Amino acid sequence: MSDMGLEAYKFSISWSRLIPDGRGAINPKALKYYNNLINEIVRQGIELHVTLYHGDLPQSLQDEYGGWLNNKILDDFKEYANVCFSEFGDRVSRWTTFAEPNIITMAGYDRGIFAPGRCSYPFGLNCKAGNSTTEPYIVVHNSLLAHSQVVKLYKDTYQAIQKGWIGMNVYTIWYYPLTNSSADIEAAQRVRDFMIGWIIEPLVFGDYPMIMKKNAGSRLPSFTQKESEQVKGSFDFISLNHYTSSYVADNSEISYTDLRDYNKDMFAKTRGFLNETSSQGPPTCMLNDPLGFQNMLEYVKERFANPLVYIEENGYGLGANRTVNDTDRIEYLRDYIGRILDAIRNGSNVKGYYLWSFVDLFEFLAGYKSSYGLYYVDFDDVERKRVPKLSALWYSNFLKNIKGGVVGGKSLASQ
């Protein structure tokens, strides 16, 4: 990392690893591991950005009271965060409470393909327990409340001393209407409200998008006045994970009396490509659309009062093609980073960028077949040998501003 020229590094702390039972005793081996990791990164002069939660709930809390479906988790998550702030906060400059709560929730409680695998027929896959019509809304609601409590804790107790910032993450896709029809244009906006506004509107305005309240009705929990006031403004920054764009078609043929889940509440159909096949989709096959990234950043600027933004994930997977000659990734990164610069010049308040990922790793949906890393990892080698790809050399040169740091023909030296 130091040789490459990284100024900052982002990683997640595992709640299950640090406090295996969810509350109570801290695992001393985990505490030592995270302190060693943090100390070495800081020693190299690299700033730390740490995520508190990326889907790894301690099993004991799921077994005891249903995890994120129960508001008992608010106190347990707050105490876990308190341990992290107390133990590591003197060396951590940025905290993200939740990564991708929209995706984790949809996948875990609507379709049932992420933990804890809850869903209901006909919406999910191999459903054994759950309710896809209500549980995604409940889980995000509790996540937002937990987030706001943790932000209050940090600001009241730690921020003045530790001088860090805290925020929340959302997974974003830019949505184009499939056609120029008013129905498809309205459908694309509905999907943006459900996917992005679901998380960001409560943080900025204190409540869910009106279209969500209309379409989901009583299945969408309501904030009390006190909760709304606490959630509103509970961030120093909003961070985005962004990789690709999609197309949206209206699907108003669904009846309001039909049984609906989160996805059907959007009354829309999405596709990743104009001419999509069943084999296409994230994380191994996605539309390369730099303009969509700029559109997303400028949408956040206009729609949500131009918050301070970090890009916490952006990258390009090679699928099963695990080559070190990854010129396609270089092109992707050059074009996407260039679009960030264009958005900044148009007024977007983007303050940081993290590339996914530093090394090849295990992706939940694709195993070892996605190859997102700047460094190739030989997973058949017991030593997991790492070899820099061409993209690692390009990115290092970019970070070190060699030859003016030119991206898409534009110098970033003045930014």
Backbone hydrogen bonds, N-H to C=O, Kabsch-Sander energy under -0.5 kcal/mol:
donor,donor_aa,acceptor,acceptor_aa,energy
5,G,1,M,-1.4
6,L,1,M,-2.1
9,Y,47,E,-2.4
11,F,49,H,-1.8
13,I,51,T,-2.6
15,W,13,I,-0.7
16,S,56,D,-0.8
18,L,14,S,-2.5
19,I,15,W,-2.9
22,G,19,I,-2.7
27,N,18,L,-3.0
31,L,27,N,-2.3
32,K,28,P,-2.3
33,Y,29,K,-2.3
34,Y,30,A,-2.7
35,N,31,L,-2.2
36,N,32,K,-2.6
37,L,33,Y,-2.5
38,I,34,Y,-2.8
39,N,35,N,-2.8
40,E,36,N,-2.1
41,I,37,L,-2.2
42,V,38,I,-2.6
43,R,39,N,-2.3
44,Q,40,E,-1.3
45,G,42,V,-2.1
46,I,41,I,-1.9
47,E,7,E,-2.7
49,H,9,Y,-2.4
50,V,94,R,-2.6
51,T,11,F,-2.3
52,L,96,T,-2.9
53,Y,97,T,-0.8
57,L,55,G,-1.2
61,L,58,P,-1.1
62,Q,58,P,-1.2
63,D,59,Q,-2.6
64,E,60,S,-2.3
65,Y,61,L,-2.0
66,G,62,Q,-1.3
67,G,61,L,-1.8
69,L,66,G,-1.7
70,N,67,G,-1.9
73,I,70,N,-1.9
74,L,71,N,-1.2
75,D,72,K,-0.7
76,D,72,K,-1.1
77,F,73,I,-2.9
78,K,74,L,-2.0
79,E,75,D,-2.1
80,Y,76,D,-2.2
81,A,77,F,-2.7
82,N,78,K,-2.1
83,V,79,E,-2.0
84,C,80,Y,-2.0
85,F,81,A,-2.8
86,S,82,N,-2.5
87,E,83,V,-2.8
88,F,84,C,-2.6
89,G,84,C,-0.7
89,G,85,F,-1.3
91,R,88,F,-2.1
92,V,88,F,-0.5
93,S,48,L,-1.1
93,S,91,R,-0.5
94,R,48,L,-1.4
95,W,165,W,-2.2
96,T,50,V,-2.7
97,T,167,G,-2.5
99,A,53,Y,-2.4
100,E,98,F,-0.5
104,I,100,E,-2.8
105,T,101,P,-1.7
106,M,102,N,-2.1
107,A,103,I,-2.8
108,G,104,I,-1.9
109,Y,105,T,-2.5
110,D,106,M,-1.5
111,R,106,M,-2.3
113,I,107,A,-2.0
114,F,107,A,-1.8
117,G,114,F,-2.4
118,R,108,G,-2.5
119,C,129,A,-2.1
120,S,110,D,-0.6
123,F,120,S,-1.9
124,G,120,S,-1.1
125,L,111,R,-2.5
134,T,131,N,-1.2
135,E,131,N,-2.5
137,Y,134,T,-0.6
138,I,134,T,-1.7
139,V,135,E,-2.6
140,V,136,P,-2.0
141,H,137,Y,-1.9
142,N,138,I,-2.5
143,S,139,V,-2.1
144,L,140,V,-2.6
145,L,141,H,-2.1
146,A,142,N,-2.5
147,H,143,S,-2.8
148,S,144,L,-2.3
149,Q,145,L,-1.9
150,V,146,A,-2.2
151,V,147,H,-2.6
152,K,148,S,-2.0
153,L,149,Q,-2.2
154,Y,150,V,-2.7
155,K,151,V,-2.8
156,D,152,K,-2.7
157,T,153,L,-2.3
158,Y,153,L,-0.5
158,Y,154,Y,-1.9
159,Q,154,Y,-3.0
161,I,158,Y,-0.9
162,Q,158,Y,-3.2
163,K,159,Q,-2.5
165,W,93,S,-2.1
167,G,95,W,-2.2
168,M,237,F,-1.0
169,N,98,F,-2.0
170,V,239,S,-1.8
172,T,241,N,-3.2
174,W,244,T,-1.4
176,Y,174,W,-0.6
176,Y,246,S,-2.9
178,L,248,V,-3.4
185,I,181,S,-2.3
186,E,182,S,-2.4
187,A,183,A,-1.9
188,A,184,D,-2.5
189,Q,185,I,-1.6
190,R,186,E,-2.1
191,V,187,A,-2.3
192,R,188,A,-2.0
193,D,189,Q,-2.4
194,F,190,R,-2.5
195,M,191,V,-3.1
196,I,192,R,-2.6
197,G,192,R,-2.0
198,W,193,D,-0.9
199,I,196,I,-1.1
200,I,196,I,-2.5
201,E,197,G,-1.6
203,L,199,I,-1.0
204,V,200,I,-2.3
205,F,201,E,-3.7
206,G,201,E,-0.9
206,G,202,P,-1.0
207,D,201,E,-0.6
212,M,209,P,-0.5
213,K,209,P,-1.8
214,K,210,M,-2.4
215,N,211,I,-2.6
216,A,212,M,-2.7
217,G,213,K,-1.1
219,R,216,A,-1.8
220,L,217,G,-1.6
228,S,224,T,-2.9
229,E,225,Q,-2.0
230,Q,226,K,-1.8
231,V,227,E,-2.7
232,K,228,S,-2.5
233,G,203,L,-4.2
234,S,231,V,-2.1
235,F,233,G,-2.0
236,D,166,I,-3.4
237,F,166,I,-0.8
238,I,308,L,-2.6
239,S,168,M,-2.7
240,L,310,Y,-2.7
241,N,170,V,-2.0
242,H,240,L,-0.5
242,H,313,E,-2.8
243,Y,172,T,-0.7
246,S,174,W,-2.7
247,Y,271,R,-3.3
248,V,176,Y,-2.7
249,A,269,K,-2.9
251,N,267,F,-2.3
254,I,251,N,-1.5
258,D,255,S,-1.4
262,Y,132,S,-0.8
265,D,261,D,-1.9
266,M,263,N,-1.2
267,F,264,K,-1.4
269,K,249,A,-2.8
271,R,247,Y,-2.2
276,E,273,F,-0.6
276,E,274,L,-0.5
280,Q,277,T,-1.6
281,G,285,C,-0.6
284,T,281,G,-0.7
285,C,281,G,-2.0
289,D,287,L,-0.9
292,G,289,D,-0.6
293,F,289,D,-1.0
293,F,290,P,-0.5
294,Q,290,P,-1.7
295,N,291,L,-2.8
296,M,292,G,-2.2
297,L,293,F,-2.3
298,E,294,Q,-2.5
299,Y,295,N,-2.1
300,V,296,M,-2.4
301,K,297,L,-1.9
302,E,298,E,-2.3
303,R,299,Y,-3.4
304,F,300,V,-1.9
306,N,300,V,-0.7
306,N,301,K,-1.7
309,V,349,N,-2.7
310,Y,238,I,-1.3
311,I,352,G,-2.6
312,E,240,L,-2.1
312,E,310,Y,-0.9
313,E,240,L,-1.2
318,L,370,S,-1.4
318,L,371,S,-1.0
319,G,370,S,-1.3
321,N,318,L,-1.5
322,R,320,A,-1.6
323,T,321,N,-1.7
326,D,324,V,-1.3
327,T,325,N,-1.6
330,I,326,D,-1.5
331,E,327,T,-2.2
332,Y,328,D,-2.3
333,L,329,R,-3.1
334,R,330,I,-2.7
335,D,331,E,-2.4
336,Y,332,Y,-2.8
337,I,333,L,-2.7
338,G,334,R,-1.8
339,R,335,D,-1.6
340,I,336,Y,-1.4
341,L,337,I,-1.9
342,D,338,G,-1.9
343,A,339,R,-2.3
344,I,340,I,-2.6
345,R,341,L,-2.4
346,N,342,D,-1.1
347,G,344,I,-2.0
348,S,343,A,-2.6
350,V,348,S,-1.2
351,K,309,V,-3.1
352,G,309,V,-0.8
354,Y,311,I,-2.2
356,W,314,N,-2.1
357,S,355,L,-0.6
360,D,375,Y,-2.0
363,E,361,L,-0.5
363,E,367,G,-3.1
366,A,363,E,-0.8
367,G,363,E,-2.7
369,K,366,A,-2.2
374,L,357,S,-1.3
375,Y,358,F,-1.1
376,Y,387,V,-3.2
378,D,385,K,-2.1
379,F,377,V,-1.1
381,D,378,D,-1.3
384,R,381,D,-2.2
387,V,376,Y,-2.5
389,K,374,L,-2.5
390,L,324,V,-3.0
392,A,374,L,-0.6
392,A,389,K,-0.7
393,L,389,K,-1.5
394,W,390,L,-2.5
395,Y,391,S,-2.8
396,S,392,A,-2.3
397,N,393,L,-2.2
398,F,394,W,-2.4
399,L,395,Y,-2.8
400,K,396,S,-2.2
401,N,398,F,-1.2
402,I,397,N,-2.4
404,G,401,N,-1.4
405,G,402,I,-1.3
406,V,403,K,-0.5
407,V,410,K,-2.5
410,K,407,V,-1.9
412,L,404,G,-0.6
412,L,405,G,-0.9
413,A,404,G,-0.6
415,Q,412,L,-1.9
